[in-house]
Amino acid sequence: MVPINLALFAVHLAGALLGAKRGVAAVAAYVMLGALGAPVFAGFAGGVQVIMGKTGGYLLGYLIAALLVGLLRARWGIGYWRLCFAMALGTAGCYFFGTVWFMAVTGTGIWTSLVSCVFPFLAGDALKIALAAYLARRLAAPLRTLGGEM
């Protein structure tokens, strides 16, 4: 039910590389573009109806993920496993908000919602976390040189 895409990967990078404030701002800009109708969501979808739909909570959950990753990266540093853990917590925040939203919109129970919207994505999201943490570490020094957050 939840489309597969690389958005959460980009959200993790935004939080890790831009920090909490700028990461959330970047993700908010993405969500706003989609809300205004730009076809930036999975399947080239856009519009308020996507956000208000059954999987819209996951889109809004991206804001939580970027915030958590940015805050935890600032506190814990740029170590690979620390970044992975921060991104896992960000993913959990996104899953929580999105799943509660899904349950509210569809009227399904927790188990059905988890089976539909979380369990099928755990392995793929773990791979996204591993790659995003690796790239964040690799890009940290060049971004510092350019005046970036890290």
C-alpha positions in Angstrom: 0.0 0.0 0.0 2.9 2.4 0.7 4.8 3.1 -2.5 8.5 2.2 -2.6 10.8 5.1 -3.4 14.1 6.7 -2.3 12.5 9.7 -0.5 13.4 8.4 3.0 17.0 8.0 1.8 17.0 11.7 0.7 15.4 12.7 4.0 18.1 11.0 6.0 20.8 12.7 3.9 19.0 16.1 4.4 19.0 15.7 8.2 22.5 14.4 8.4 24.1 16.8 6.0 22.0 20.0 6.5 21.3 19.7 10.2 18.0 19.8 11.9 16.7 23.2 10.9 17.9 23.2 7.3 17.1 19.5 6.8 13.5 20.0 8.0 13.3 23.1 5.8 14.4 21.2 2.8 12.0 18.4 3.5 9.2 20.9 4.1 9.9 22.5 0.8 9.5 19.0 -0.9 6.2 18.3 0.9 4.9 21.8 0.0 5.8 21.4 -3.6 3.9 18.1 -3.7 1.0 19.6 -1.8 0.8 22.4 -4.4 0.5 19.8 -7.2 4.1 19.3 -8.4 4.5 15.6 -9.3 7.2 14.9 -6.7 5.7 12.1 -4.7 5.9 8.4 -5.6 4.4 7.5 -8.9 4.8 11.2 -10.0 1.8 12.1 -7.8 1.1 15.5 -6.3 -1.6 17.5 -4.7 -3.1 17.9 -1.3 -5.2 14.8 -1.8 -2.0 12.7 -1.6 -1.1 14.2 1.7 -4.6 13.8 3.0 -4.8 10.2 1.7 -4.0 7.0 3.6 -0.2 7.3 3.1 0.1 11.0 3.7 1.2 10.5 7.2 4.4 9.0 6.0 5.1 12.1 3.9 4.6 14.3 6.9 6.6 11.8 8.9 9.6 12.7 6.7 9.7 16.0 8.7 10.0 14.0 11.9 12.8 11.8 10.4 14.8 14.8 9.2 14.5 16.5 12.5 15.5 13.5 14.5 18.4 12.7 12.3 19.6 16.3 12.3 19.4 16.7 16.1 21.0 13.3 16.8 23.8 13.8 14.3 24.6 17.2 16.0 24.7 15.5 19.4 26.4 12.2 18.5 28.7 13.2 15.6 29.4 11.7 12.3 30.3 8.1 13.2 28.9 5.5 10.9 27.0 3.4 13.5 25.8 6.5 15.3 24.4 7.8 12.0 22.8 4.5 11.3 21.2 4.5 14.7 20.0 8.2 14.3 18.6 7.3 10.9 16.9 4.2 12.4 15.2 6.4 15.0 14.2 8.8 12.3 12.7 6.0 10.3 10.9 4.8 13.4 9.4 8.3 13.9 8.3 8.3 10.3 6.8 4.8 10.6 5.0 5.7 13.8 3.4 8.9 12.5 2.6 7.4 9.1 1.1 4.2 10.6 -1.1 6.1 13.1 -2.3 8.3 10.2 -2.9 5.2 8.0 -5.0 3.7 10.8 -7.0 6.8 11.3 -7.8 7.3 7.5 -8.5 3.6 6.7 -9.9 2.4 10.0 -7.6 -0.6 10.0 -6.1 -2.0 13.2 -2.4 -1.9 14.2 -1.5 -5.4 13.0 -3.1 -4.9 9.5 -1.4 -1.5 9.2 2.0 -2.8 10.2 1.7 -5.8 7.8 0.7 -3.4 5.0 2.8 -0.4 5.6 5.9 -1.2 7.7 7.0 -4.9 7.7 7.4 -5.1 3.9 9.8 -2.0 3.9 12.1 -2.9 6.8 14.8 -4.5 4.8 14.8 -1.9 2.1 14.8 0.9 4.6 17.7 -0.8 6.4 19.7 -0.7 3.1 18.8 3.0 2.6 20.0 3.8 6.1 23.3 1.9 5.5 23.9 3.8 2.3 22.8 7.2 3.5 25.1 6.9 6.6 28.0 5.9 4.3 27.3 8.8 1.9 26.8 11.3 4.7 30.2 10.4 6.2 31.9 10.6 2.7 30.2 14.0 1.9 30.8 15.6 5.3 34.3 16.9 4.7 33.6 18.3 1.2 30.5 20.1 2.6 32.5 21.5 5.4 35.0 22.9 2.8 32.1 24.5 1.0 30.7 26.0 4.2 28.0 23.4 4.8 26.6 22.2 8.1 29.0 19.4 8.8 
